[in-house]
Amino acid sequence: MAVRLQLGMMIKDTNELLQWAGAVFIIAGHSLNAVGPAAYPYNILAFFLGTILFLIWTLRVNNRPQLLVNIVALAISTTGLVRGFIL
């Protein structure tokens, strides 16, 4: 019983950490957007990293609507990263 409880707490803690870390990167992306064009493409990179963390959380908790949002956001931000760093 104690092992199951400890495992449950570790899973909960990991899920919390993923959400908080994702939130920090998303907030950083919005903050960089406020800076303006000088922050491009680092604002997109911050959004991309935050979305990856939220995607991992979404898969862990099986949240399908959020999964769709994250997939679309990754597709859009990948396009921005390619344009910002490669093209």
N, C-alpha and C positions, 0 to 999 in steps of 0.2 A: 504493500500500500504506500509506504513512504517513497519508494522508488518511482511509482506511478505519479505521485504528487509532485515530486522533484522534477520529473520529465515534463509534466504539464506546466510547471512554472518556467522551465527553460524555454519551452515552445512559446509561451505567452511573452516572456522577456524578449525573445528573438523577434517576434512579431511587432512588439512595441518599438524595439530598436530600429527595425526596418522602416516603420512608419515615421518615426521622429527624424531619422537620417534623411529619408526622402523629403520630408517637409522642409528641412533645413536647405536642401539643394533647390527645391522649388522656390522658396523664399529668396534664396540667393539669385536665382534666375530673374525673378521679378525686380529685385534690387538693381541688378545689372541692366535690366531694361530701362529703369529710371535714369541710369547714367547716360544712356543714349547710344549713338552709333559707335562711340569709342570702345564700348564693351563687347561689340560683335567680334567674333562668334562665341565668346566665352559665356554669354548669357544662354545661348542654345546648349552649350556643353553642360551647364548647371541644370537646365531643365531635363536634359537627356539622362544625366546621372540620377536625378531625383525620380524620374519616371522608371528607370531600371529598378531602383529600390522598391518603388510601389508595385511594380510588376511582380517582383519576387514575393512580396507580401500577398498580393492578389492571388497568386498561384497557391501559396501556402494555406490561405483561408477559403479558397474556392469562391471568390467573389466575381461572378461572370460579368456584370455590368462594368465594374472597374477594370476588368481585363480588357474589354473592348476599348475603353477610354485610353488605357495605357498602350495598347497596340497601335491605335491611331496616332497618339502623341509621339510614339517612337518613330513611326513612319515619317511624320512631318519633321521631327527634329533631326532625323538621319539625313533628310534632304538638305536641311539647313547646315548641318555639319559638313556635308560633302561640299556644298557651295562655299562655305566659309573657310575650310582648311585645304581643300584640294583644287577647286576651280578658281 
